[in-house]
């Protein structure tokens, strides 16, 4: 069957090939099969004439089959009763725009291309459809039925946390597959059977290479933050993984920006997608303010410290992990409750640091771009680019940590004299006209914009998250550790406690 002949008959599709299973609910029905082979990489002509695109982005495909109308309430959607009950219990009544527009179509099995900044509700936009259409099915060992690919460990955990109550209501097994954690435990979860897997590409590839996972039964595939996966060099791994899932399956691709790299994925893997775009960039959010503060090099550290000492939480972005660690130490010595987050930390350390920031034990999260996506913190009203980002996409994603879900917030960028020209060009690329000011530490204008104030000067100590060690049986540990090593380990444990 030609790929362009898929119908839009809601909930009526049957899955070709594989074990369909008798008595499957209508929510588990799959789209009619797509033809494989070279047709998967066909050009954009099947989408019809493509309109011109903004600079740096590709022209969105034109949907051939009319999309279903948006809904005003979750109650207007045909979803399993258990899913609706969970939504109601969590106070979810009115969907966000991207959910209202895409869910009627994704529940019907249509491919979806959604653009929306982080915080716009993308997780439930794809997650509810994925879970509803998988309900009533049971995965064989090592053969998941649904897959969500994300670029970072933090985003994987956020997606898992958001979908867990809904998956539990439908008795679906959900597992997370990311680097920095025990691959043995993840392999064990897959061997036990998991209907839905949320994964980063690298770790999923490792498990496939080990024979612990196969994607030939994956009927619904989601790519979240597809543009970042392309930017991080994951494209070869992503395409290799997508080539392994069921060729007739449903694909949903969500991204905050749609650049040329994402266009490759759209043209190769999406068939007549329903296209929906909300909040084209973080800079377009009306509740977000953008400030460029021009500072002198000798005063930049003092300005940064005073902003960090403000009353309220703030995320501060720097370019390198060494700079992050150095600033964190300086802030702690100045009396600011700060903690560092970067790729050099183990995953348990990163998770606990985020928990400390979210629960208020830490007021300042000093981070590299690892925190630019996949981190949601309620009531975060300030993001500071201590080091200006390298391009406008990084700026938009850093800024997307604030002003989420309709809240207000500010993004402040500290700019040295030799960085002014590059910053002006970056803001133009982002489509933002910021407020600009020359500031110095201790000045009223700095305090007005950021809430900056003088730090206490009394050093503080934050308990450093300690990575979990896998438990070892007594038999496996005998003879492998000398008594001095055991003594050192006991001393370390006592000190950490």
N, C-alpha and C positions, 0 to 999 in steps of 0.2 A: 504493500500500500504506500502511495506517495505520502511524504510527511505532511504536505499541506492539506490533506483531506481529512484531518481530524475534525470531528464534529463537536458541537457544544451542547449536546444532549445531557443535561445535568444529571449526575449520579448514574448514568446508564451505560458507561463504558465497561467493556470487558477486557481483561488482560490477556494478551496472547503469549503463549509459551509459559514454561514454568508451572508450578503447582498453584492453581487458582484456589483450591479448597472449596468444598461445597458449603453452602449456607453462609457465605460471607455477607456482611451487612453492606448496604449501598454505600456507606462511607468508605469502604475499602476498595471500591471498584476503580479500575485503572483506565487510562486513556487507550484508545485504539492504537495499534502498533505503528511505529515509525519504521521506515526503511532505513537500514544501516548503510554501511559502505561509504563511498565517497560523497554521497548526498549530505552527510553530516557537516561537511565543511563548505557547503554551497555558499554562493554569494548572497548579497542582500536583496537581490531582485524579487525574491518571493515575498518580501514585505511591502512591495509597491514602492512608489516614489518616496524617497526619504527627504524630509525637510532639512533646511540648513541648520547647522548647530552653532552654539556659542563657541568662541575660540577655546581650544583645548578639549572640547567634548565632541562626541560623535553625534550624528543625526539619529534621533530615536526612530526605531522601526515603526512602520504604520501597521496597525492591527487590521488584518483582513476580516476576520470573524468578529462581529460586533460584541463588545464586552457587556456583561450583565450590569445592571444599574447598581450604584452604591446603596448601602443600607444605612438607616438612621440608628439602628439598635442591634445589639448582638442577638436579641430575640427574633429578629427578622431573618436570621440565618438558620438553615437546616443543619443542625449539628446534634451529635448524641446528647441525650438528656443529662448524662453525667457531666459532660463538658459544660453545658449551660448552667447546671447547678453549681459547679465550681466557680464559674465566672461570677454568678450572682453572689456567692458567699464571699468572694474577694472584692465585691463592690464594683465590678466591671459591668457597666450597663451601656454606655455610649462609646462606640469605637472611635479611635483617632482617624483622621482622614485617610491615611494609607491603608488602615485596616478596613474601613468602610468600603473603599474602592476595590481592593484586591481580593478580599475574602470570598465574596460571591463567586468569583471566577476561579480562584484557587481551589475552593471546595468542589467546583465542577470539573476539576482536573486540567484546567488551562495552564499553560506556561505563563509565568509572570516576570516582568521586568519592572522593578520598583526602585525609584530613587527617593531617598529621604535621609536627612541627617540623623545621626545617632540621637536617640531620645524621641524620635517621631513615632515610635510604636511598631518598628519593623519586626521585632521578635515575635509578637503575637500575630502579626500579619501573615507570617509564613508558618509559625508554630502551630496555631490552631488548625489550619488546614492540614498540615502534615499529620498531626495526631488524630484528627477526625477521620481522615481517609485511611489511616493505618489501624484504626480501632477494630477489634474483633479478629485480628490476625495474630499469628504466633510465629516468631522467628526461629529458624533452625540454628543450632550451634554454629557460630562463626559467620552467620549470614544475616546481617541486619536488613531491614525492609525500608528504612528511611535514613537519610544522611544529611547532616548539616555541616558544611565546611566553613571554618572561620580562620582568620589570620593569626590570632593571638590566644594564649592560654587564658588571659583575663576575660576575653570575650566569650570563649568557650564556657567558662564557668558561669558567666552572667546568663548566657542562653540556657544552660542547664538549670540554673536556679529558677529562671522565669518559667520554664516549661514543666518542671518537676511536679507541681501540684496537679496540673492538667493530665500529665501522663499517668500519674498515680490513680486519678479518678477513672481512667480508662483501662487500668491494669496493664499498661504498657511499660516495658522495661527500657529505661533510658540510661545510657552510659556515656562518659566523657573520655576522650582519647586525646591526650596532649603530652608534649614533652615535659621533662622536668619532674615527672612522677613515675612511679613503679610501672614499668612496661609489663611485668609479670602479672600484676593485679589487673591491668587493663585487658591483657590477653585472657585472664581467667573470666572476666566479666563477659567477654565476647564468646568464650567457649560455653558459658552458661546460657547464652541466648540473650540478645538485646534487640528489641524492635527498632529503636532509634539510636543512632550514634551521632554525637556532637564531637567534631574532631578538628585538629589542626592538620594540614596536609602532610607534614614531615613525619609525625608519629603514626598517622594512619598508614602511610607507605611502609614504614618499618614493620608494622604488624602484618600487613599483607605479605611482605617479603618473607616473614617468618612462618607464614601459613596459618596465622591466627585469625585472619579475616578474609572474606571474599565479598565482593560487591555485586555479584551477578544477580542477586535477588532485590537489590535496592530499586524500588519503583518510584520513589519521590526523593529528589535531590535539591538541596538548598545551598546556594552560595551567598553568604552574608559578608558584607564589606569586601566585595569582589575587587574593588579598585586597590585596596591595600594589599591584598594577596598578590596582585599583579606588581605593585610597587616593591614588595619585599622579595621578589624573585621566585614566587611560588608557581608562576604560570606553567612551567613544564610539569610539575607535580600535579597541579590541579587538572590539567587536560588529560594527563595519564589516568587519574582517578575517574574523571568523568567518562572516559572511554570504556571503563569497566562496568559501569552501572547499566541497568536495563535500557536498551536503546529506545524502547517505546515509552519509557517512564516520563513522569512529570518533572519539569525543571523550574525552579524559582530562583531568580538572581536579584539580590538587593544590594544597593551600593549608595554611598553618600555622594559620590561623583561618578560621572560616566565618561571616562577618557578612552583613548584609542585602544588601550590594552583590553578594557572591558568589552569593547566592540567585537574583538576576536571571539570572546566567549559567547556573546549574544548571537553572532552570525553562525557560529558552529554548533551551538547546543540548544538554542531556543527555537521553537516552532510556533509561528503566528502568536507571539506573546501578547498578553494584555499589558499595556504600558501605562504606568501611573507614576507621576512625579509630584512630590510635595517637598516644600522647603528645599529648593535646589542647593542651598549651601547654608552653613551656619551663619554666614554674614547677612543672610536675608531675614533672619529672625528679628522681628520688630521689638522683642523684649530684651535684646542684647545690645550693649553699648561697646564701642571699640575705641580704645585710647592708645595713642602713641606718645610715650613720654621720653623726651630727649634728655639724656643724662651725660655727664662727663665721666670718663673712665675712672678717675680717682674717687668719684663719689658713688659709683654704681653699687658697690657692695653695701654701703650704708643705706642707700635707697631701698635695696632689696631687703635688708634686714628689718627696716622700719615697716615695710609693707607686710612682711611675714608676721610681725608682732601685732598686727591688727586684731580686732575683736571679731572672730569668725574664721571659717575654714578657707583655705586657698590651695590651689595646685600651682606649683612653680615648675616650669619646663626649662631644662638645660640640654645642651647638645650631647654631652658625654657622661658616662657613669662616674668617671673620676671627678668631674665638676660637681655632679650631684652629691657624691659622698663628701666632698670638701665643704660645700655650702651647708649641708645638713649638720656637719660637725660644728661649723661656725654658728649656726642658728641655735643649736643646743647650748653652746657655751654662752650665748647671749641671752638665754632665758626663754627661747621659743621652742615649743613642743613640736619638733619636726621629725620626719622619718623619710628614708630614701627608698625609691623604687626604680629598679632598672634591670636589664637583662642579666647582670652578673649575680643577681640574687636567686636562690633556689625557689621553686614554685611554692613550697610551704611558707617560706619567708615572705614572698610577695603577697600571698593570700592573707597572712596574718597582718602584714603592714596595712593592707587595704581595710581589713576589719577594724584595726585601730583608728584609722582615719575616719571610717564611717561611723564608729560609735563615739567619737569625740575624744579618745585618749590622745590622739595626735591632731593638731590644728593645721599643720602645714605638710603637704605631701610634695616632696622634691623629687622630680622624675624626669626621665628621658621620654622619648616618644612612645615607649612601651605603654605608657598610660594615656596616650592620645585617643585610643579607642577601647571599647569594651569595658569602660569603667563608668558606673552610674552611682552618683552620690546625691541624695536628696538635699535640697537647700544649699547647694554650692553656688555662691554668687560671684566668685572671682577666680579668674585664671590669669596667671602672669607668665609671659614669655620673657624670662630673664635673658635667655639667648634667643634672638629672633629665629623663627623657623626658616628652613632652607627654601621652601616653596609655599605657594598659596594653599595647596591641599593640606599640608601639615598644619598651617595656621587654622584652617577651618575645622580640622579634626581636634586640635588642641582646644580651640574655643568651644567646640561642641560639648565639652564637659560641663559647661554652665548653661543657663537658660534652657533647661530641658523640660519637656512636657508642659510648656506654657509658662514656666517660671521666668523670672528676670535674672540678669547677670551681666557681668562686664568682663571684657578681655583687655588686658593691659600689656603692652609690649615696650620693653626698655630698649632704647636705640642710642647707640654711640654715634658720634659725628661721622665716622667713616662708614656707617651702615645706613645712612639716611637714603641714599639713592636706591639701594637695593630694596629697602622697606617700602619706598614709594611705588616701585614697580610691583612688588608683591601685593600690595593693597589694591592696585589697579587690576591685577589678574584675579583677585578674589572678589572684585566688584564691591569694595568697601570704601567708604569715605570716613576715616576715623577722626576723632577729635585729637588735636595735637597740642602739646604744651612742653615748655622747657621747665624742668623741675630740679630741685636740689633737696637733699635730705633735710628734714626739719621744717620744710616750708609748708604753708597752709594748703597750697594747691595740691601737693602730693597727698596730704591727708584727705582733702575733699574728694579726690578721684578714687582713692584706694582704701581709705580708712587707716592709713599708716600712722604709727605712733612709735615712740621710743621704746625699745625692749627693756625688760627689767634688769638685765645684766647679771641675774642670778642663774648660774648654770643649772640645767635640768637633765635628767636621765630618763630615757625611754627604754623599757625592756626590749632588747633586740630579739626578734622572732628567731627561734632556733629550729632548724630543719628537723622534721621527724625522721627517726632512724627506724628502718624495718626491724621488727622483732625477730630475734634469732633463737632457735630452740637450743636447749642446754647441750644436746648431743652435737649439734653443728658447730657450737662455739668452743667445745672442749679442745684444748691443744692448739687453738689458733691465736690465742692471745696470751702473752706473757703476763706474769703477775704485776710487774711494773706498769704494763699497759692498762691492766684492769684498775690499778690504783689511780692512774692518771684519769681514766674514764670516770671513776667514782668522784674524784675531785672536781672534774669539769661539771658533772651533773649537779653536784652540791652547789657549785657556784652559780650555775644557771638558775637554780631554783630560787 
